[in-house]
Amino acid sequence: MVVFCTFLFSIAQIFYKNAAERLSLSFEGIILNYFIWIALVFYGIGTLIFTYALKKGELSVLYPVISTSFVWVALFSFFIFDEPITFMKGIGISAIVLGVILLNSYKEVEDGSSSY
């Protein structure tokens, strides 16, 4: 459930990037920039789902999963904006994924259950 939230948060970032490219620094320019509103909707839905997930799980286990949004954003940016995934980005992405796996597998070993 939290991984799905990170997917929604990452989609929101893509819309924020599009909003920034079309941004006019005026009240009307901000209000009429529909990319901002779409991004806020994705963030809002993701936040509601994440809040529900927190009801079922532990914050110390679930919150680190939010860092996987960096992985999604890097992949989306590569395919949508042609941004390169450099060697160092690859190392960072690998570290994030490995860290989330380790945190969640440690939790499973510690109490014999899976995290939500």
N, C-alpha and C positions, 0 to 999 in steps of 0.2 A: 504494500500500500504506500509506503514512504518512497519507494523507488518511483512509483507512478507520480507522486507529488513532485519529485525532482524533475521528472519529464515535463510536467506542467510548468514548473518554475523556469525551466530552460526554454520552453516555447515562448514564455513571457519575455525572456531576455532577447530572443530573436525579434519580437515585435517592438521592444524598446529600441533596439538597434535601428530598425526601420523608422521608428518615430524620430530618433535623433537625426537621421539623414534628412528628414523633412521638417525639422523643427524650426519654427519661427518664434523668436522670443517676444511674444506679445500674448496678452490674455486670449485673444481670439485664435491666435496661432496654436496655442497649447490646447484650448478647449476643443477645437475642430480637428485636432490630430487624432484620428480614429485609431491609429496604431497604439497610442498610449492607453486608450480605453480597452482595447482588446487585451493588451498586456495585463492591465489591472484585473480583468475578468479571470485570466488564467492564474494569476497570483492568488486571487480570492478563492477560487475553487481549490487550488492546491493547498492553501492555508486551512480551509475547512476540513479537507481530507486528512491533512497532517494532524490537526487538532483531534480528530476522531481517533487516529492511530495512537496518539499519545494517551488517550483514555485506556487503550488496550495494552500498551507496552511501556517500557521504561525509557525516559528521556535520554539517559546516558548511552543507551543502545541505539535508539532510533535517530537521534540528532546527527551523529556522524554520517549516517547514510545521506543526509542532505548534501554532503560534499560531492556526491556523485553527479550533482547538477553540473559541476565543472567538466565532467566527462561528456555529458550530453551537449553542453554548449560548444565544446571543442569540436565534436563531431558535426553538429548542426552548422557551425561556422565554416567548417571545411567544405561541406556540401552546398551550402546556400550562398556563402560570401567568398568562397574560394580562398579562405584563410589557410595557410599551411599548418600542418601539424609537425612541428620541428622535433628534433631528437629530444630536447629538453622538455617540451610539452608531453611527449610520449613517456618520458621518465616520470613526470608529475602525474599523468593519468594513471600509470601503472602503480605508483605509490598510493594514490587515492583508492583505487580498486582493491589493492592488497590490504590496505589499512581497514577498509570496511569489512572485507572478508575475515580478517583476523579478529576484529572486534566482535563480530557476530558469532564466529566459531568459538571464541573464548566464552561468550555468554552461554552457548549451548553446552559446552563442556562443564561449565561451572554449576549449572543447575539441572542439566539433563533435558532442557526443553529448548524449543526454537523460539527466537524472538519474533514479534509480530511484524 
